[in-house]
Amino acid sequence: MADAASRLRNVAEQVLGVPLPVRLRAWDGSQAGPPDAPAIVIRNRRALRYLLFKPGELGLARAWVAGDLDIEGDLYGALAQMSGLIWERGEDSRTLGQALRDPEVRAAVRELLRLAGPPLPPTPPREEMRRRGHLHTRRSDKQAISHHYDVGNGFYEMVLGPSMVYSCAYWEEGGTLETAQRDKLELVCRKLGLSPGQRLLDVGCGWGSMAIHAAREHGVSVVGITLSQEQAVYARKRVADEGLTDRVEIRVQDYRDVRDGPYDAISSIGMAEHVGAAKYLEYAADLYALLKPGGRLLNHQIARRPQRDEEAYHVDRFIDAYVFPDGELAPVGTTVTQLERAGFEVRDVESIREHYALTLRRWVANLEADWARAVRLTTPGRARVWRLYMAASALAFERNRIGVNQVLAVRTPESGGSGLPLRARTWNP
């Protein structure tokens, strides 16, 4: 009988309908496939049971998080090879149900059943989000944010570096992660036209970096809000250490509960992805109401490519279960439309897609450079989640599967005066 790797390779190619571009290494030590290619390592038969009981992305994710599935060699190279088979097959590619109509595919699945061992569904890894209740209520949003951000500030310090900014940096040739993040914060401040004495609301303030930069460098008073208790504690300490407690207030608060407007400006950096399509107009209207006439909003948000059938859009199952529960991406055109429907005048849209790929690769490098400590600070499964999602996301930005945009919008008063200069793009640091 053929070894496990050869049998698995045959099964994979029958199900996918194309040759497998990577090498396989199985639990019995056998290997099959191009010898110089990156290897997909199946460390345990349990990986097959994860796939059988949850075919597709979720089964693969569970096997990866549990440590039963791994990549040996170039992580980015392996993901690039596999993305065409799993994530980028296109809207016209055959589904698993269609594939199973093929007798040869059904025979391959029976072979997989024999290889998998006892037909018992394995328990999902403990890092998987367990949902209760409806999407995008105040309670469910707080649970989702806590799942992602309350995993230990020490872990984020290691991955993000001293800037503690968890969003796309703004790069120039030869720059460091720290200077690129500083330049991004400064870019946001300049687009908002901040000046001493103004009030800024920072929605989704994270660990306080934007609030601190705006107060220290531009003399504004800042209210930063987050749903993460761990972030708030960390941000308040940073504010105190900077001597800015008279100008920066950090709250654990939902944006829907802010009642102390008007503000001169609002920054929302990497937060709107958590809002959800059904709630986006409410989000935009709430921020509009919190701005004074002439006030500016800078909405920094990841976007996806539009689909021919928008009703068919679904959140990536790995991301939904392990990274950003209940997060949703929208095309940038949809975001602009919703902001305009809320009353905003959209004045500038800047795509910085390539900048996020560079940022993610630096975060992955930070994680890999101190892997043992990352595992100690969280769990082996959580560290594996972050490594996979950041590396796969870097490739997605590089390949234009997703993008990130800064949308500058104004609550333009009835007089029509936007307050922007005739040649607005004078803000690049």
C-alpha positions in Angstrom: 0.0 0.0 0.0 1.2 3.5 -0.8 2.6 5.7 2.0 0.3 8.3 3.7 1.8 11.3 1.8 1.2 9.8 -1.6 -2.3 8.8 -0.7 -3.1 12.2 0.7 -1.7 13.9 -2.4 -3.9 11.8 -4.7 -6.9 12.6 -2.6 -6.2 16.4 -2.6 -5.7 16.5 -6.4 -8.9 14.5 -7.0 -10.9 16.9 -4.8 -9.3 20.1 -6.0 -9.2 19.0 -9.6 -5.7 20.4 -10.2 -2.2 19.3 -9.4 -1.0 20.1 -5.9 1.9 22.7 -6.2 3.4 22.0 -2.8 5.1 19.0 -1.1 3.3 16.9 1.5 4.9 15.4 4.5 2.8 13.0 6.6 2.9 11.7 10.2 4.5 8.5 9.1 7.5 10.4 7.7 6.6 9.9 4.1 6.8 12.7 1.5 5.3 13.4 -1.9 5.6 16.2 -4.4 8.2 18.6 -5.7 11.3 18.2 -3.5 12.3 21.9 -3.6 8.8 23.2 -2.9 7.6 24.3 0.5 6.0 21.4 2.5 2.6 21.1 4.0 3.2 19.0 7.1 0.3 16.8 8.5 1.6 16.0 11.9 -1.4 14.0 13.1 -4.3 12.1 11.6 -6.6 14.4 13.6 -6.0 17.1 10.9 -7.9 14.9 8.5 -10.8 14.5 10.8 -11.0 18.3 11.2 -11.2 18.5 7.4 -13.8 15.8 7.1 -16.1 17.2 9.7 -15.6 20.9 8.6 -14.5 20.8 5.0 -12.8 23.9 3.7 -11.3 26.9 5.5 -12.7 26.2 8.9 -11.4 22.6 9.0 -8.0 23.8 7.8 -8.0 26.5 10.4 -8.7 24.1 13.2 -6.0 21.8 12.1 -3.5 24.6 11.9 -4.4 26.2 15.3 -4.3 22.7 17.0 -0.7 22.2 15.6 -1.8 19.2 13.5 -1.1 21.1 10.2 2.1 23.1 9.6 4.2 24.7 6.9 7.9 23.7 6.5 10.1 26.2 4.6 9.0 29.5 3.1 5.7 30.5 4.8 4.8 33.1 2.2 5.8 30.9 -0.7 3.6 28.1 0.6 0.6 30.4 1.2 1.1 32.0 -2.3 1.0 28.5 -3.9 -2.0 27.4 -1.9 -4.0 30.6 -2.1 -4.9 29.9 -5.7 -6.4 26.6 -4.7 -8.2 27.7 -1.5 -8.8 31.5 -1.3 -8.5 32.7 -4.9 -10.4 30.1 -6.9 -12.9 32.7 -8.2 -16.7 32.8 -8.2 -16.9 30.3 -11.1 -14.8 27.6 -9.5 -16.6 24.4 -8.5 -17.9 23.9 -5.0 -17.3 20.8 -2.9 -20.8 19.7 -3.5 -20.2 19.9 -7.3 -16.9 18.0 -6.9 -18.6 15.2 -5.0 -20.7 14.4 -8.0 -17.6 13.0 -9.6 -17.2 9.3 -8.8 -13.4 9.6 -8.6 -13.8 12.4 -6.0 -16.2 10.3 -3.9 -13.6 7.5 -4.0 -10.9 9.9 -2.9 -13.0 11.0 0.0 -13.6 7.4 1.1 -9.8 7.0 1.0 -9.5 10.1 3.2 -11.9 8.5 5.7 -9.7 5.4 5.8 -6.6 7.5 6.5 -8.3 9.7 9.1 -8.9 6.9 11.6 -11.7 6.7 14.1 -14.7 8.7 12.8 -15.2 11.0 15.8 -15.4 14.8 15.4 -12.4 16.4 17.2 -13.0 19.2 19.7 -12.3 22.7 18.2 -9.3 24.4 19.6 -10.0 26.5 22.6 -8.9 29.7 20.8 -12.0 29.5 18.6 -14.7 32.1 19.3 -17.9 30.7 20.8 -20.9 32.9 19.8 -24.0 33.7 21.8 -26.8 36.0 20.8 -27.2 38.4 17.9 -24.5 40.1 15.8 -23.4 43.7 16.5 -25.4 44.3 19.7 -23.4 46.2 22.3 -22.8 43.0 24.2 -21.7 40.9 21.2 -19.4 43.6 19.9 -17.8 43.8 23.3 -17.3 40.1 23.3 -15.8 40.1 19.8 -13.4 42.9 20.7 -12.3 41.2 23.9 -11.7 38.0 22.0 -9.2 39.8 19.6 -7.6 42.4 21.8 -7.6 41.0 25.4 -5.0 38.4 24.8 -2.2 40.1 26.7 -0.6 43.5 26.2 2.8 41.9 26.4 2.1 39.9 23.3 1.0 43.0 21.3 4.1 44.9 22.5 6.3 42.1 21.0 4.4 42.0 17.7 3.7 45.7 17.2 6.9 47.2 18.6 7.1 50.3 20.8 4.6 52.3 18.7 1.7 50.0 19.8 -0.2 50.9 16.7 -2.3 48.1 15.3 -3.1 49.5 11.9 -1.4 50.2 8.6 1.8 52.2 8.8 2.8 54.8 6.2 6.1 54.0 4.7 9.0 55.7 2.9 12.1 54.1 1.5 14.4 53.0 4.3 12.0 53.7 7.1 11.5 51.7 10.2 8.2 50.4 11.6 8.3 53.0 14.3 8.9 55.9 12.0 6.3 54.6 9.5 3.7 54.4 12.3 4.6 57.9 13.6 4.2 59.2 10.0 0.7 57.5 9.7 -0.5 59.2 12.9 0.9 62.5 11.7 -0.8 62.0 8.4 -4.2 61.5 10.1 -3.7 64.6 12.2 -2.8 66.7 9.2 -5.8 65.5 7.2 -8.0 66.4 10.2 -6.4 69.8 10.3 -5.9 69.6 14.1 -4.9 72.7 16.0 -4.5 73.6 19.7 -7.7 73.9 21.6 -9.7 71.6 19.4 -11.5 68.4 20.7 -10.8 65.1 19.0 -12.8 61.9 19.4 -10.6 58.8 18.6 -13.0 55.9 18.0 -11.4 52.5 18.7 -8.4 54.1 20.3 -6.4 50.9 20.9 -3.5 51.4 23.2 -3.7 55.2 23.0 -1.1 56.0 20.4 -3.2 58.3 18.2 -4.7 60.1 21.2 -1.2 60.7 22.7 0.3 61.8 19.4 -2.6 64.3 18.7 -2.4 65.8 22.2 1.4 66.0 22.4 2.1 67.2 18.8 -1.0 69.2 18.0 -2.2 70.5 21.4 -5.8 69.1 21.1 -7.9 67.6 23.9 -8.8 63.9 23.1 -11.4 61.4 24.2 -10.3 57.9 23.2 -12.9 55.1 23.4 -12.4 51.3 23.3 -14.4 48.2 24.2 -11.2 46.5 25.5 -10.6 46.8 29.2 -7.0 45.7 28.8 -6.4 48.3 26.1 -7.9 51.0 28.3 -5.7 50.2 31.3 -2.6 50.2 29.2 -3.5 53.4 27.4 -4.3 55.3 30.6 -0.9 54.4 32.0 0.8 55.6 28.8 -1.1 58.9 29.0 -0.1 59.4 32.6 3.6 58.6 31.8 3.4 61.3 29.0 2.0 63.8 31.5 -1.1 64.2 29.3 -3.9 63.4 31.8 -5.2 66.9 31.5 -5.7 66.6 27.7 -6.4 62.9 27.1 -9.3 60.8 28.5 -9.5 57.1 27.8 -12.9 55.5 28.2 -14.3 51.9 27.9 -17.3 53.0 25.9 -19.3 52.0 22.8 -19.4 54.7 20.1 -23.2 54.5 20.2 -23.1 55.7 23.8 -20.9 58.9 23.3 -23.1 61.9 24.2 -20.7 64.7 24.8 -20.3 66.2 21.4 -19.8 68.3 19.4 -16.2 67.4 18.5 -14.0 69.3 16.0 -12.7 66.1 14.5 -13.1 62.3 14.7 -10.5 59.7 13.9 -11.6 56.1 13.3 -8.5 54.0 12.5 -9.0 50.3 11.9 -12.3 50.2 13.8 -15.1 50.4 11.2 -14.4 46.8 10.1 -16.0 45.7 13.3 -19.2 47.6 12.8 -21.0 45.3 10.3 -22.9 46.1 7.1 -26.3 46.2 8.9 -25.0 48.8 11.4 -22.8 50.9 9.1 -25.2 53.7 8.3 -26.0 54.0 12.1 -22.2 54.2 12.7 -21.8 56.9 10.1 -24.9 58.9 11.4 -23.7 58.7 15.0 -20.3 60.1 14.1 -21.9 62.8 11.9 -24.1 63.9 14.8 -21.0 64.1 17.1 -19.2 66.5 14.8 -19.7 70.2 14.8 -20.6 71.8 11.5 -17.3 72.0 9.5 -15.8 69.1 11.5 -13.8 66.4 9.8 -13.9 62.6 10.0 -10.9 60.5 9.0 -12.1 56.9 8.5 -9.2 54.5 8.0 -10.7 51.1 6.9 -9.8 47.8 5.2 -11.8 47.2 2.0 -12.5 44.1 -0.1 -13.0 43.9 -3.8 -16.7 44.0 -5.0 -18.4 40.8 -6.1 -20.8 40.3 -9.0 -23.3 39.0 -6.4 -22.9 41.0 -3.3 -25.5 38.9 -1.5 -23.1 35.9 -1.8 -20.4 37.6 0.3 -19.4 35.9 3.5 -16.7 36.5 6.0 -13.6 34.3 5.7 -14.3 31.5 8.2 -10.8 31.4 9.7 -10.8 35.2 10.3 -14.4 35.0 11.7 -13.7 32.1 14.1 -10.2 33.0 15.3 -9.2 36.6 14.5 -12.0 39.2 14.1 -15.3 37.6 15.1 -18.2 39.3 13.4 -16.0 41.6 11.4 -17.1 42.5 7.9 -15.4 44.1 4.9 -17.1 46.3 2.3 -15.9 47.7 -1.0 -14.6 51.3 -0.6 -17.5 52.5 -2.9 -20.0 51.1 -0.4 -18.3 52.9 2.5 -18.2 56.2 0.7 -21.9 55.8 -0.2 -22.9 55.1 3.4 -20.9 58.1 4.7 -22.6 60.3 2.1 -26.0 58.9 3.1 -25.3 59.9 6.7 -24.8 63.5 5.5 -21.0 63.7 5.1 -19.3 65.3 2.1 -16.5 63.0 1.1 -13.5 65.1 0.1 -10.6 62.7 -0.3 -10.0 58.9 -0.6 -6.4 57.6 -0.4 -5.5 54.0 -1.0 -2.5 52.8 1.0 -2.8 49.1 0.2 0.9 48.4 -0.4 1.7 50.0 3.0 -0.3 47.4 4.8 1.6 44.6 3.2 4.8 46.1 4.4 3.4 46.6 7.9 2.2 43.0 8.2 5.5 41.5 7.0 7.3 43.5 9.8 4.8 42.2 12.4 5.3 38.7 11.2 9.1 39.1 11.5 8.7 40.4 15.0 6.6 37.4 16.0 8.9 34.9 14.4 12.0 36.5 15.9 10.7 35.8 19.5 8.4 32.8 18.9 9.1 31.0 22.2 8.2 34.2 24.1 5.1 34.7 22.0 3.9 31.2 23.0 4.5 31.9 26.6 2.7 35.2 26.5 -0.5 33.7 25.0 -0.9 30.1 23.9 0.7 28.0 21.1 -2.6 28.1 19.2 -3.0 31.9 19.6 0.5 32.5 18.3 -0.2 30.2 15.3 -3.4 32.1 14.6 -1.5 35.5 14.4 1.3 34.1 12.3 -1.0 32.7 9.7 -3.5 35.5 9.5 -0.8 38.2 9.3 1.2 36.4 6.6 -1.9 35.5 4.6 -3.2 39.1 4.9 0.2 40.5 3.7 -0.2 38.4 0.5 -3.8 39.5 0.1 -2.9 43.2 0.2 0.0 42.6 -2.2 -2.3 40.8 -4.7 -5.1 43.4 -4.4 -7.6 40.9 -2.9 -8.1 43.5 -0.1 -7.1 47.1 0.3 -7.1 49.9 2.9 -8.3 53.4 2.4 -8.3 56.7 4.3 -11.5 58.5 3.7 -11.6 62.2 4.7 -15.2 63.4 5.1 -16.6 66.7 6.3 -19.8 67.7 8.0 -20.1 70.5 5.6 -22.4 73.3 6.9 -25.3 74.8 4.9 -23.1 77.6 3.8 -21.1 75.1 1.7 -17.8 76.0 3.2 -15.8 72.8 3.7 -12.9 74.5 5.5 -10.4 72.7 3.2 -7.8 74.5 1.1 -8.3 74.6 -2.6 -5.4 72.2 -3.0 -6.1 69.8 -0.2 -3.3 67.3 -0.4 -0.7 69.3 1.4 -0.6 67.0 4.4 1.9 64.3 3.6 4.6 64.2 6.3 
